[in-house]
Amino acid sequence: MIKPQNHPYESDRLQSLKSYQLLDTTPEKSFDDIAKIAAQICHVPIALISLVDKERQWFKAKVGINVDETPRELSFCGHAIHLDDVMHIPDATQDKRFFDNPLVTDGPKIRFYAGAPLIGPDGLAIGTLCVIDSKPKTLSDSQLEALRALSRLAFEQFELRKTNIGLQQLLVKLESSQDQKEERLKSLGQLSSGVAHEINNPLAILKGMLEIIRLKIGDSVNLENDFKKMKNAIDRVANIVNAMKSFTQERTVLRPRNLSTQKLLNKIIDLNSLMINEAGIHIHYPKDESSFIQGDEEQLLNVFSSLIKNSIEATADSVEKWIKIETFVEDGHWVLRFSDSGRGISPEHLNRVFEPFFTTKPPGKGQGLSLSVAKGIVAAHGGQMRITQASPVIFEVKLP
């Protein structure tokens, strides 16, 4: 047996691995799905996302085995991280590096191995996406290409996870300081803009890779549901990115024009009719509005749609489900009030509703940006947005 040697830049490689904060973390579905797809594409019982630490290889995702790690000195992946491409071993018993390796002579009796290195932006591999079988095997060109693509997909997931951790840590730091709120929000806006920029490119790559892999394997393997789940996860990140971009944009009224308030109300209801009907909500709104306001129609529709969506979510557990929209003119301003049959807002949350990234929803259910963005749009129009009553909640928008 030939033991794997340290990488020529081992110290830098280990530092890179440490920076992703992956070792000894709990399983994550996005990585489990990648391993599952790799196993099915290559028609093997075992697939791993293996991270090569100083003295061990630890499995972030695994299919077909129950162990969490093995010694680095026995690892195939310890050899694979020295390569720029897939290490492909059709029969380990015929390879001088591995023929007497305990992983070959004893359980799991590895015969076939193929490992695509997980290479970061610095050019250093921190592990592999590998597939294993107890029978000799040779991958086709299309299977090898799919394995390469999936390894790149896995690393993009590492990058997204790392960015998200950085965002969370900075948010905690900002929240710990109660002074200079305006400066904190400015920093948060700069952070959001940077995160949105950094995530957009990997998102495009991820979506492209998924489609390429799906086309390559065709109908030979029933993975449509797995691809759908992964696409949904990517779409969710895209929604977060778009929300961040909206939050960081300088608010200007791009296309101001004279708007009929009645036509605006009709369009709001029409655009959200499917969501309203699916939620089983009865909506009351004026049918005889005769006012006109100056504004950007698309931006204002975004504001009012955010309020409708917020009301729909608030009334989800209510026996009676209704939204009421009222309008009137006051001090030269057109005033629009939203109320609903929802649970209202608790006193301790009342002053934080418009705060960026604040949400009472479970993780993964919202970004806490829509109302902050909406308030910014209203302010850019020279208006005000506030809560005038907490339970039942009443949102009020005043526009000149």
N, C-alpha and C positions, 0 to 999 in steps of 0.2 A: 504494500500500500504506500502511495506517495501522499504525504500530508500536504494540505494547501499552505502555501507561503503567505506571509503578510503582503499586502498590497504595497507597491513602491511608495505610495503616499498614504500609508496606513493611518497616521495621526490625523491628517486632514479628512480622510474618509470617515473615520470614527466620529470626528467632530460634526461632519455633515449629517451622519446618521442620528446623532444625539439631538441636533437642531430640529428634527421633525417630531420629537417627543412621541414616538410610536412604540418603543420597546415596553413590553409588559402591560400594554393597554388592553381594554376589553375588546371583544370582537365588534366589527362594524360592518353593516350589511353591504355597503358599497364595495368593500374589499372582498367579502365573502362571495358576492355575485361575480366578481372578476375571476376568482379561482374556480368557481363552478362552471363558468362559461369556458375557461381554458380546458378543464377536464373533459367537458362534453365535445368541444371542437376537436381535441386530440384523441378522443375515445380512450381515455385512461382512467383508472380508479382513483388516482391521487393527484392533487394539484395544490401548490403552496405559494403564498407570498412570503418569502423567507428573507429575513433581515440578518445580515452577518455581523455579529457583535465581536468584541475582542476575543472571547473564548467560546462562543456558542453561536449557533444560528437559531433565531427565534421566529416563530411563525405568526405573522399578523393575521393571515387567513389560511384555512386548511380545509381540504376536502379529502376524505378517505382515510385519515389517520387521527389518532386521539392524543398523541404527544404534542407538547407545546414547544419543545426545543430539542436539539441534539448537539453534542460537542462539535465545535468548529473543526477540530482535527479529523473528524470523520466525514465532514460535509462535502458533498459534490458542489454546493453553491460557493464554498470557499475558493474553489478553482474557477468557477464561472465568473466571479466578479473581476477577474483579471482580463476578461475578454470584452470586446466591443459588440459582439454579436452572440447569437444563441450557441451555447455549448450543447452539442447534440451527440448523445452516446447511445447507439442502437442496442449494444449488448455490453453491459459493464463487466461481465466475466471475461471478455476478450480485451479489456483495456488495462494496461499495466498500472495505471493509477488507482484502479478500483477493484481488481479481480479478487483481492483478499481483504477488502474492506468489510468490517462486521455488518454494515448495512446491506452488503451484498451476500455474504455467506450465511448470515442469520436474518432475523426479521428486520425490515419488511422484504428482504430478498430482492433488492433492486436489480433489475436487468436493464430496463430502459430509463433514460433520463434526458430531459431537454430543459435547459434553463436560460431564460432571456434576462440579461442584467438590467437592474433598475438603476438607470444612469441619470444623475441630476444635472443641473445647469453647469456645475463645475467640472463635468466630465467624469466624476467618480461614481462607481457603483456601490450602493449601500446594501444590495441584496439581489434577489432574483424572483421572477415569476417562473416557477418550474412545474413540470408535469412528469409523473413517474408511473412505471408499470412493472409488474413482477414477471413480465414476458418480454422477450426481445421485440423491438419495434423500430420503424423508421417513419418519421413524419414527412408528409408531402410538402411541396413548396408552399401551397396555400395555407397549410396548417402552421408552418414555420412563420409565415408572414403574419398570420393572425396572432400567434404567440408574441411576436415583436410588438404588434399594435396594442395588444392587451397590456404588455409591460409598460408601454408609454402611457397608456390610460391609467394604470395603477399609480405611476409617478405623478401624473397630473392631479390625481386624487390626494396624494401626499401634499402637494403644493397648496391645494385648496384648503386642506385641513390645517396646515401650518399657518396660512393667512388668517383663517378663522380664529385660531388660538391667539394670534397676535392681536386681533381686533378685540377679543374678549378681555385680554389682559389689560389693554389700554383703556377699555371702557371701565373696568374695575378701578383703575388708577384715577381716571377722571371723576368717577362717582365718589371716590374717597375724599376729594377736595370739595368743600362746600362753598368756597369763596371763588370769586371771579367767574361766575357762571357764563358770562358772555364769551370770555376767553376759552373756557372749556368747550363750549359749543362750536367756536371757530376751529379749535383743534380737532374736534370730532368731525366737522365737515371736511377738513383737509384729509383726515384719515380715511373717511368714507370715499372721497374722490380717488385717493390712491388705491384703495382696495378694489373699487369698481374697475379702475384701469387695469390693475394686475390680474383680476379674475377673468376679464372679458376674453382675452386671447386663449387661455386654457379651456374655457368653456367651448369656444368655437372648435378647438382641436378635439375635445372630448366628443362633441356631437358628430363631427366628421368621422372620427374613428369608429364610433358605434355603427354608423351607417355602412362604412366600408366593411367592417367585420360581418355585419348582417348580410350584406350582399355576397361576401366571399363564401359563407357557409351555406347560403341558399336555404333550401327546405330540408337539407339532410339531417338537421338536428332541430328539435322543437324548442327553440329558445326565445320565441316571440315574447312571452311573458316577462322573462328576465330583461330583455332589451327595453321593454316598456317601463319597467320599474327603474332602470338606470336612467332612461330618458327623462322620466318624471323627476328624478332627483336633480338632474342637470337643469331642467326647466325651473325647478324651485330656486336653485342658486342664481339662475338668470333673472328671476323676478326680484331677488334680493339686490342684485347688481343694479337693475333698472331703478329700484326704489332709492338706492344710494345715489345714483346719478341725478335723480329728480331732487333729492334732498340738497345736493351740493351745488346745483345750478343756481346762478344768480337770477333772482326773480325779476323778469321784465314782461310787460304786456306786449307780446309779439305781434298780434294782429288785432288791435282794438277797432271795434266798429259798433254801430248802433244796433242793439239787440232787443228784440221783443221778448219781454219776460214770459209771456204766455207760450211762445214758441220754444223758449229755452226750457220751461217746465215740461212741455210735451215731449221734447227730445230726451230729457233726463229719464222720464218714465219709459219711453220707448227703448232706449239703450239698455235699460236695466230690467226690462219686462220679463225676460227668461229667468233671471235670478230671483225676481220677486215672486213669480208664479211657482217656481220650484220650491220656494220656501213657504208657500201657502200664506202669503202676507196680503192683507187688504190695505191698499194705500189710498189715502185721502189727499187730494191736492186741488188747488183752485182751478176752475175752468173758465174764469172770466177776468183773468189778469189783463191789464191795459197799460202797464208801465213799460218804459224803455230805459236801458242802461248802456253805458259804454264799457266794452270789455272784449277779451279774447274768448271766443265761444268755446274752443277746445279746452282751454285751461279751466274755465268755469264749470264745464261739464265734468271735468276730472274732480273738482272740489265736491260737487253735489253727488257724484257717483260714489265717492269715498264715504260720504255721510250715509247714503243709502246702504252701502255694504256694511258699514259699522252698525246700523240699525238692524239689518237682517241677522247679523251675528249675535247681537244683543238679545233678540227676541227668540232665539233658537229653542229655548226651554220654556217659553211662555205658553200658557193655554190659549190666550187670545193673542193673535199676531196682527199688529197693525202699525203703520207708519203714517204720521200726519204731517203735512206740509202746509204752513200758513204764510201769507205774505201781507205786507202793509208798508206804507210810506211814513217815515219818521225823520224829522229834521233834515229834509232834503235827501235822505238815503232810502233805498229800497231794502227792506228787511225781509229775510227769509228764515223761518223757524222750522227746525226738524224736531219732532218728538216721536216716541215709540212706546210700545208696551213691554219693553225689555226690563231687565233687572236694575237698571240705573248704574250710577257710578259711586263707589264707596268713598267716604270723605277723605280717607288717607291717599286716594289716587287722584282726587279731583284736580289738584294743582300740577299734576304730571301728565295729563292726557295729551297735551300738545308737545311734550318733550320728545326729542328725537330718540328712537330706539326703545322707548318705554312701551311695554305691552303686558297685559295680564293673561295673554293667551299661552297655552302650553308651548314648549319648544317645537319649532317646525311649523307652527300655525300662523305666524305673522311676524313682520319685521318691525312694527311699531313706528312706521315712517309716514303712513298715508295722511294722518291728521296733521302732522307737522308740515308736510308738503302742502296740504290744502290751506293751512293758515298762512303760509308764505305766499301762495298765489293770491289769496284775498288781500293781503297787505300790499302786494305789488299793484293791485287795482285801486289802492287808496281806501280800502275798506277794513273791517274788523271781523274777527271770528272769535266767539267765546261760548262758554257754557253758562246759561242763566239759571239752570235748575239741575240738580244732581239725580233726583229720583221722584218721578220718572225723568229721565234726562231730556234736556232741551238744548240743542245747539242753535246758535243764532249767528247769521251772516248778514252784515250790513255793507251795502255797496252804493257808491255815489251814482 
